[in-house]
Amino acid sequence: MVSAVNKLINEKLLKNPPKWMKDNICLEVITGSFAYGVSSDTSDMDYN
């Protein structure tokens, strides 16, 4: 699975991230309804 933050950086959707950010993410967690299996087709996905 590709890092969500790296995907946002690559697609230029995350503006001006710190230079160190892309190569220094050690933990990225999906939380919220998706993590608990109660999401629907219209639910958003929360990352922490």
C-alpha angles and dihedrals in degrees: 000000000000118000111260090219092052090048091053091048093048092049090048091240094121105065121215101346115183110275092241095053102082096057099035108059107123101172131023117175132192109221139170128048094340092058091051095047096243100107124121133208090273097047121114122230118240121211125191 
